[in-house]
């Protein structure tokens, strides 16, 4: 994983803002997910957002989250979703929603 410098981070976000056309909420969500993921890691982030949303956010920002975020960041330990993920045997089935009766009301709490 390549950690972005502060200048690279600002440039990436500025480029995404300038080229974006569409619903501003989607741009804000993409930037917010990216900023949160930098400290949580891409694995916990993929649990909080649907695969469709992750793909949309990556397209808006023109990045692959797995290339610019740690797999698991220091804030992951506070994520309910990440704690639950530690109890299952297949992370990707959990991401895809194929693990029954796992998600709780506080799934997105960090």
N, C-alpha and C positions, 0 to 999 in steps of 0.2 A: 504494500500500500504506500502510495506517495502522499505524504502530508503536504497540504497546500500552505504556502506562505500567506501572510496577511494580504499582501499585494495581489497574489493569485486569487485568493478568495474574493476580494472586492471586484477584481476584474471579471471573474466568472459570473458573479451575481449581476454586475452592471451589464454585461453582454446579454444575459438572459432577460433582463428587464427591457433592454433596448430592442431586442428582436421579437419579444413576445407580442402576440396578437390573440386576444380571446378574453375569457372571463378572468378578471383580476384575482378572484378568489383562488383559482388554480395556480397562478403564479405565486401568490402568497403562501399557499400550502406547500408548493414545491420548495421554496426557499426555507420555510420553517422546518420541513422534514429534513432537509439537507443540514441545516444548522444544528438541529437536535441530534441527528445521526452522527455528526462529527464527535459528539461526546458519548452517545449511547452505543454506537457501533451499528453496522448494517444489519447484523442478525436481529437484534431487538427491534430495529426500525421496520424490518420486513414482517415482524409479528404484529405491529401496530397498524400498518397500512396494508391494504389488499395488493396482490401482485399487479393488478391493473393500475392502481394508483401509483405504485412504485415506478412502473414503466412510463407512465405519463409524466411524473416528476423528473425522471432521468431525461426524458425527451425535451422537456421544457428547459432544463439546465444544460443539456448537451453533455452529460457525464454518465458514467457508470458508478453508482454508489459504492460498489465493491472495490473499485479502484482508488477511491479518494477518502474512504472512511475505514477506521479500524473494524475488524470483524466484531469485536466486543470492546466497548469503551468503558471508561471509569464510571459513567452514570448508569450503566446497564444493571448494576446490582440493585438499583432502586426501582427497576421496572417490574411490575407485576407480571407482565407478559413474559419477560425473560426468566423470571423465577419459575413460572409454569413450564417454560420450555426446557428447563433443566430436569424436569420429571418425565419427559417423554423420550421415546427411543428414536423417533424420526422427525427431525427439525422441519424438513421440507413438507411432510404431510401436515404438520401443524400450521405452517405458513399457508398452505393451500386449503385449510379448513377441513381436512380429511381425518382429523382426530376428534371423535365425537365427545361431547360433554366436557370440553376443556375450558372454553372461554367463559369468563365471569363478567359481572357488571363492572368490575373495576379493572378490566383488562388493560386499558390504556393509561392507568395511573402510573406516574413515575415519581 
